[in-house]
Amino acid sequence: MQIVIVYESLFGNTHEIAEAIAEGLREARPDAQVACLQVAVAGADATRGADLLVVGGPTHLRGMSFGLSRKMALKAEETEAKAGLAAHEPEAGAEGPGVRDWFHSLPRPEPGSRAAAFDTRLGKPMSGGAAHVIARRLSHHGYIVVAEPEGFIIEDADDGPLSKGEHDRAKAWGASLV
Ligand SMILES: Cc1cc2nc3c(=O)[nH]c(=O)nc-3n(C[C@H](O)[C@H](O)[C@H](O)COP(=O)(O)O)c2cc1C
């Protein structure tokens, strides 16, 4: 079984969740090949032949990130760093392309291909989420979405960290997909 996880992450929180999902999948299916790829390196060939594709990104303005939201995030972080406030080093490729852009070059899957979507977000009532938007795109693209879109909670808007227990919850969610 081939499983591909594609994630976008500016400050590492979604990356950490993606790795936890990969860990859960590997534990649940030791025979599976699980690749966990940052979106910029997940070219058109990356998803070909995958039995399961898992896609995730950060929630920006209640949905998926876009060029301007990433710029705003990186600018705010740079300003904090210049002011001597504790700032987090952005992830490689944080400026984009993000998952939104990546969908434009995603090849159509084989009929019956399965997929699932996740995001990171604040645990607030009006937080919104990117996962349901990603799931809708996957479905329009021809994937069968096999799980409810899932959001994993962070403590602070820019830098996280992940809320307590979210790493383990992501592992369990990954395992549940197989
Ligand atoms: C420009 C911007 C807009 C955001 N908007 C939302 C939002 O509407 N809802 C929410 O829950 N979190 C929001 N956040 C917080 C992000 O979800 C958080 O930064 C992200 O989950 C961190 O993941 P990352 O470290 O992988 O980038 C926003 C963050 C930024 C930078």
The ligand as an SDF file (V2000), in Angstrom:
LIG
                    3D

 31 33  0  0  0  0  0  0  0  0999 V2000
   -2.6550   35.3810    8.3440 C   0  0  0  0  0  0  0  0  0  0  0  0
   -3.1590   34.3500    9.3170 C   0  0  0  0  0  0  0  0  0  0  0  0
   -4.5150   34.1360    9.4500 C   0  0  0  0  0  0  0  0  0  0  0  0
   -4.9850   33.1660   10.3500 C   0  0  0  0  0  0  0  0  0  0  0  0
   -6.3220   32.9490   10.4360 N   0  0  0  0  0  0  0  0  0  0  0  0
   -6.7830   31.9610   11.2530 C   0  0  0  0  0  0  0  0  0  0  0  0
   -8.1780   31.6570   11.3160 C   0  0  0  0  0  0  0  0  0  0  0  0
   -9.0190   32.2730   10.6590 O   0  0  0  0  0  0  0  0  0  0  0  0
   -8.5700   30.6510   12.1420 N   0  0  0  0  0  0  0  0  0  0  0  0
   -7.6800   29.9370   12.9000 C   0  0  0  0  0  0  0  0  0  0  0  0
   -8.1040   29.0470   13.6050 O   0  0  0  0  0  0  0  0  0  0  0  0
   -6.3600   30.2040   12.8550 N   0  0  0  0  0  0  0  0  0  0  0  0
   -5.8900   31.1840   12.0610 C   0  0  0  0  0  0  0  0  0  0  0  0
   -4.5510   31.4510   12.0000 N   0  0  0  0  0  0  0  0  0  0  0  0
   -3.6270   30.6450   12.8090 C   0  0  0  0  0  0  0  0  0  0  0  0
   -3.0840   29.5170   11.9640 C   0  0  0  0  0  0  0  0  0  0  0  0
   -4.0470   28.4910   11.8840 O   0  0  0  0  0  0  0  0  0  0  0  0
   -1.7790   28.9960   12.5250 C   0  0  0  0  0  0  0  0  0  0  0  0
   -0.8160   30.0000   12.2970 O   0  0  0  0  0  0  0  0  0  0  0  0
   -1.3510   27.7170   11.8580 C   0  0  0  0  0  0  0  0  0  0  0  0
   -2.2000   26.6530   12.2370 O   0  0  0  0  0  0  0  0  0  0  0  0
    0.0420   27.3510   12.2440 C   0  0  0  0  0  0  0  0  0  0  0  0
    0.4380   26.2900   11.4230 O   0  0  0  0  0  0  0  0  0  0  0  0
    1.8880   26.2700   10.7650 P   0  0  0  0  0  0  0  0  0  0  0  0
    2.8580   26.4250   11.8910 O   0  0  0  0  0  0  0  0  0  0  0  0
    1.9880   24.9240   10.1390 O   0  0  0  0  0  0  0  0  0  0  0  0
    1.9470   27.3770    9.7630 O   0  0  0  0  0  0  0  0  0  0  0  0
   -4.0670   32.4130   11.1270 C   0  0  0  0  0  0  0  0  0  0  0  0
   -2.6990   32.6510   10.9870 C   0  0  0  0  0  0  0  0  0  0  0  0
   -2.2550   33.5920   10.1030 C   0  0  0  0  0  0  0  0  0  0  0  0
   -0.7700   33.7940    9.9810 C   0  0  0  0  0  0  0  0  0  0  0  0
  1  2  1  0
  2  3  1  0
  2 30  2  0
  3  4  2  0
  4  5  1  0
  4 28  1  0
  5  6  2  0
  6  7  1  0
  6 13  1  0
  7  8  2  0
  7  9  1  0
  9 10  1  0
 10 11  2  0
 10 12  1  0
 12 13  2  0
 13 14  1  0
 14 15  1  0
 14 28  1  0
 15 16  1  0
 16 17  1  0
 16 18  1  0
 18 19  1  0
 18 20  1  0
 20 21  1  0
 20 22  1  0
 22 23  1  0
 23 24  1  0
 24 25  2  0
 24 26  1  0
 24 27  1  0
 28 29  2  0
 29 30  1  0
 30 31  1  0
M  END
$$$$
